[in-house]
Amino acid sequence: MQLGSRFRLRMFRSLHGDLKLMWQTTSWTNRRRQHLTSLRCWIFQDVNFEFYQQLRKFAPFDLCNERPLFCTHRVYDYGTSKVVGRGQEHIKLELVDNKSNNIMNGIAFGQSSQARYIKTRRAFDICYAIEENSHKRGEVQLQIEDIRPCE
């Protein structure tokens, strides 16, 4: 790990002590699965534009400085989620967590196979990155990397 990356990681942890970043070179699928089981549960109340602006200070993200992923347990479809894209392969989501009752917008690329479960309004866990909503300046959305039904 390069010196700059270590410094950034140390600074980032001081910003938010509960955040656990993964710096391993595992496959994306394994990394997403590990995030779902190892990260502290975030509530949507903590995910806002101000926090996103703090995250941007650690850019640019690449192989040596990976974009941080977050996890929220027991989220629900707000009722307006839908499958989108030319081949109907993505899901545009509006989610509610069970702790703060805040609504968050998100996009899950290539995960349309999860749409049927999501529409049942049963709880599921998500692993995601935070990004600025390109259609609504000053708002954030979740780029959902993985979805796991709750047991």
C-alpha positions in Angstrom: 0.0 0.0 0.0 1.4 3.4 -0.9 2.1 6.0 1.7 -0.6 8.3 0.4 -3.2 5.6 0.7 -2.2 4.8 4.3 -2.5 8.5 5.2 -5.9 8.7 3.5 -7.1 5.6 5.3 -6.0 6.9 8.7 -7.7 10.3 8.0 -10.9 8.6 6.9 -11.1 6.4 9.9 -10.6 9.5 12.1 -13.6 11.1 10.3 -15.8 8.1 11.0 -14.4 5.6 13.4 -16.9 2.9 12.8 -16.1 2.7 9.1 -14.2 -0.4 8.0 -12.6 -0.3 4.6 -11.5 -3.3 2.7 -8.1 -3.0 0.9 -7.8 -6.6 -0.2 -7.5 -7.6 -3.8 -10.3 -10.1 -3.8 -12.9 -10.4 -6.5 -15.8 -7.9 -6.5 -18.3 -10.6 -5.6 -16.3 -11.8 -2.6 -15.7 -8.2 -1.5 -19.4 -7.4 -1.6 -20.3 -10.5 0.3 -17.6 -9.7 3.0 -19.0 -6.2 3.3 -22.5 -7.4 3.9 -21.3 -9.5 6.8 -18.5 -7.4 8.3 -19.5 -3.7 8.3 -21.3 -1.8 10.9 -24.9 -1.2 10.1 -25.4 2.3 8.7 -28.7 4.0 8.8 -29.9 6.2 6.0 -30.0 9.2 8.3 -26.2 9.2 8.3 -26.0 9.2 4.5 -26.4 12.7 3.3 -24.8 15.2 0.9 -22.5 16.6 3.6 -21.0 13.2 4.2 -20.7 12.6 0.5 -18.7 15.8 0.2 -16.3 14.6 2.9 -15.9 11.3 1.0 -15.0 13.1 -2.2 -11.9 14.6 -0.4 -10.4 11.1 -0.6 -10.7 10.9 -4.4 -9.5 9.9 -6.9 -10.5 6.3 -6.4 -8.7 3.6 -8.3 -7.1 0.2 -7.6 -4.8 1.6 -4.9 -7.5 3.8 -3.3 -10.7 2.0 -3.7 -14.1 3.7 -3.3 -15.5 2.9 0.1 -18.5 0.6 0.3 -21.2 0.8 3.0 -23.8 -1.6 4.3 -27.3 -1.1 5.6 -29.3 -4.0 7.1 -33.0 -4.6 6.9 -34.1 -2.1 4.2 -37.5 -2.3 2.4 -38.8 -1.2 -0.9 -40.8 2.0 -0.6 -43.2 0.7 -3.2 -41.9 2.7 -6.2 -38.9 0.6 -7.3 -38.9 -0.6 -10.9 -36.8 -2.4 -13.4 -35.1 -0.1 -16.0 -32.7 -0.1 -18.8 -32.8 -1.1 -22.4 -32.7 -4.8 -21.6 -34.5 -4.4 -18.3 -31.4 -5.4 -16.4 -31.2 -2.7 -13.7 -33.4 -1.7 -10.8 -34.2 1.9 -9.8 -35.0 1.8 -6.1 -36.5 3.9 -3.4 -35.6 2.3 -0.1 -36.5 2.8 3.5 -34.4 1.5 6.4 -36.1 0.2 9.6 -34.2 2.5 12.0 -34.5 6.1 10.6 -37.4 5.7 8.2 -35.5 8.0 5.7 -36.1 7.3 2.0 -33.0 6.8 -0.2 -32.8 6.6 -4.0 -30.6 4.0 -5.5 -29.6 2.1 -8.6 -28.6 -1.5 -8.8 -26.9 -2.2 -12.1 -27.3 -5.7 -13.5 -29.4 -7.0 -10.6 -32.8 -7.2 -12.1 -33.0 -10.8 -10.9 -33.5 -9.4 -7.4 -36.6 -7.3 -8.4 -39.1 -10.0 -7.6 -37.9 -10.4 -4.0 -37.7 -6.6 -3.5 -41.3 -6.2 -4.6 -42.5 -8.6 -1.9 -41.7 -5.9 0.6 -39.6 -8.2 2.7 -36.4 -6.9 4.3 -33.0 -7.3 2.6 -29.4 -6.1 3.2 -27.6 -3.9 0.8 -23.9 -3.1 0.1 -23.4 0.2 -1.7 -21.3 3.2 -2.7 -22.5 6.7 -2.2 -22.6 9.0 -5.2 -24.1 12.4 -6.2 -27.4 12.1 -8.0 -26.7 13.4 -11.5 -30.4 14.4 -12.0 -30.9 16.2 -8.7 -27.9 18.3 -7.7 -27.2 18.4 -4.0 -28.7 15.0 -3.3 -27.0 11.6 -3.0 -28.1 8.3 -4.3 -26.8 4.8 -3.6 -25.0 2.7 -6.2 -26.0 -0.7 -4.9 -23.3 -3.3 -5.4 -25.1 -6.3 -3.8 -28.4 -7.3 -2.4 -29.0 -10.1 0.1 -32.4 -11.2 1.4 -32.7 -11.3 5.1 -33.0 -14.7 6.8 
